[in-house]
Amino acid sequence: MIKISIVVPVAPGRNAEVLESLKEADYDRKKYEIIIEEGTNTSVNRNKGVERAKGDIILFLDDDAYVDKGLLKKGEEFLE
């Protein structure tokens, strides 16, 4: 069951650097999905990502963000 959907808007030609820190997350990989939406309009990209999301929780991250390894677990605990 997917609990968290992570939506990352990415401008054309950019890399989603945030994926590197998400690999280190202290959270069951089966409980979250990462949705990358590429395009020139960040808001449109986020909306498209939400349409595809399967999780109960939606998390928006920038492509160049760094995620603390406990973010997903702490976020779920807080929202529960």
C-alpha positions in Angstrom: 0.0 0.0 0.0 1.4 3.4 -1.0 1.1 5.8 1.9 3.0 8.8 0.5 3.2 10.2 -3.0 6.2 12.5 -3.6 5.6 14.9 -6.5 8.7 16.5 -8.0 8.3 19.1 -10.8 11.3 19.3 -13.0 12.1 21.9 -15.6 13.2 20.6 -19.0 16.9 19.8 -19.0 17.3 19.7 -15.2 18.0 16.6 -13.1 16.0 15.6 -10.0 18.8 15.9 -7.6 16.4 15.2 -4.7 16.4 11.5 -5.7 19.8 11.0 -4.2 18.7 11.9 -0.7 15.5 10.0 -1.1 17.5 6.8 -1.6 18.7 7.3 2.0 15.3 7.7 3.5 14.6 5.7 6.7 11.2 4.6 5.3 9.9 1.4 3.7 10.3 1.9 -0.1 7.0 0.0 -0.7 5.1 2.7 1.2 6.0 5.6 -1.1 6.1 6.5 -4.7 8.1 9.2 -6.6 6.3 11.0 -9.4 8.5 13.1 -11.7 6.7 15.6 -13.8 8.7 17.5 -16.4 7.6 20.8 -18.0 8.0 24.5 -18.0 5.2 25.3 -15.5 5.8 24.1 -11.9 2.1 24.5 -10.9 0.9 22.5 -13.9 3.6 19.8 -13.2 2.4 19.5 -9.6 -1.2 19.2 -10.6 -0.3 16.5 -13.1 1.6 14.7 -10.4 -1.4 14.8 -8.0 -3.6 13.3 -10.7 -1.3 10.3 -10.9 -0.7 10.0 -7.1 -1.9 6.9 -5.3 -0.9 7.8 -1.8 -2.9 9.1 1.1 -0.3 11.9 1.7 1.0 14.2 -1.1 4.5 15.6 -0.6 5.8 18.3 -3.0 9.6 18.5 -3.3 11.7 20.7 -5.5 14.1 18.9 -7.8 17.1 20.4 -6.0 15.9 19.7 -2.5 17.8 17.7 0.1 15.6 15.4 2.2 16.6 14.4 5.8 16.4 10.6 6.1 13.7 10.8 8.7 11.4 13.2 6.9 8.9 10.6 5.5 8.6 8.6 8.8 8.2 11.8 10.9 5.7 13.3 8.4 3.6 10.2 8.5 3.7 10.0 12.3 2.7 13.7 12.5 -0.2 13.4 10.1 -1.5 10.2 11.7 
